[in-house]
Amino acid sequence: MSQTNATHLEKIKEAVHLSDKMSSEEKSSSVKIIEEWAVEDKAMGLLTEQLLKVSSGIKPILAELGLI
């Protein structure tokens, strides 16, 4: 996961915790979703790295898809 994305997700998570307009249940649910996003973002980064190691021809494809 990029440092920028990690920082944004942490800021969102902190804002959720500090919110006085959300119930505890809503906060818990929101934090779980944010943590899932972090895992998915990290997984996408790892997948991209592995694909780039396997084949140099994959780089233009990933670029065209906006993944790198």
N, C-alpha and C positions, 0 to 999 in steps of 0.2 A: 504494500500500500504506500502511496506517495505520502510524504510528510505533510503536504498541503491538505490532502484528503483526511488524514488522521487528525490534523489540527481542527479542521472544520467539524468533523464528527464529534470530537471531544467538546467543542464549543456548544454544539447542538445538545449533546447529552447534559452538559452543565446547565444550560438554559431550561431544559426539561425538569431537572431536579429542583431548580429554583422557582419554577412556575407556581404561582398561587391560584391559577385558573384551572389546573388539572387535578383530578383525583389521584390518589396513590395508585390505583389500578391503571389509570391512563398513563401515568408516569412510568410504571413498571413495563407496560406493554410497549410504550414508545422506546424505552431504553433497549428492550430486547430487539426491536426492529433495527435500531441504530447499530447495535452490536452485530446483527446479521449483515448489515451493509458493509461493516468493516471487514468481516470475514470474506464476504463475496469480493470486495475490492482487492483484498490481499490475494485471494485465490486467482483472480484474473491476472494480477501482476505476475504470479508464479507461473501460470499457464503461458503467458506471453514470453517470459524468459525461457521456458523449456522449449517452446515452439521455435524460438529464434536460434537456440542451440542446435536443434535437429536439422534445420534447413535454412540456408540464407535466402532461398526463394520465397519463404513465408513472410519476410519483412514487408515487401510491397503490398501483399494481401492484407496484413494487419494494419498497415498505414491507410490503405484504401477504406477499410472498415472503421477507421478512426480509433483504433485500439492502441496505437503507439504514436 
